[in-house]
């Protein structure tokens, strides 16, 4: 039987810990037999889980028996990781054990060096910190999970459930995975990626920069039909100079910045109004609904209708 071992460290996030326990322990083969054996291990007998203390039956040696190891997130992803934990994970990987992380568990994973040269993800709030601490890892904050074969990572919270269902489908097929999804009251696959759950920030308008008045004007007039020439005329410079100054001060081109401002406004309208998507496209300055849908999906990672369903519920579109 396939053995899943979840590693609990001090500060473990309870939801990240219990997600693989519940999903794999409840999974059943078509004949009703348990599909997985599930264990929880830790370096010590007791683990500080915040509001409660977890008493753990198995020690790190159990990792050697695992077919799959899960690394749940911890409240403080920058906390030191015991050397014996990293060594045990490296040994397991060398023996071919599959390793997966949930949320900030990617920090433990990356600390082993096993993710070097690979693409990985974590909770979007922690993505920049993970990339800064582990530059050899390509951090993608816009996906729910990344499957590199032996090594997998997932984003925060419910994305761990997506990853668990993905692994069950990989191991045992769609029928068993679909049954596990029904038990979890989850779709077997969710549309879109982590980008749709990121709180959209205002496009950057650095104070004191020479472009600040232009940026504010662009944001105020994002719903209008603006061409690059219009922006350049307002700024009192050529389009070539505008592009150069814009990239120097914002890291983006004027049109890219404008598109993101429009998409942010569209997200707000999708969340707070029942306006049809075509109307919203016009309100935020897109000349055609098709262009709006294409740009929205490119930036947010899902369609306008799917975004609205996720954040406002079913409304006319």
Secondary structure, 3 states (H helix, E strand, C coil): CEEEEEECCCCECHHHHHHHHHHHHHCECCCCCECEEEEEECCCCEEECCCCEEECCECHHHHHHCCEEEECCECCCCCCCCHHHHHHHHHHHHCCCEEEECCCHHHHHHHCCCCCCCEECCCHHHHHHHHHHCCCCEECCCCCEEECCCEEEECCCCHHHHHHHHHHHHHHCHHHHHHHHHHCCCCCCCCCCHHHHCCCCCCCCCCCCCCHHHHHHHHHCCCCCCCHHHHHHHHCCCHHHHHHHHHHHHCCCHHHHHHHHHHHHHHHHHHHCCCCHHHHHHHCCCCCHHHHHHHHHHHHCCCHHHHHHHHCCCCCC
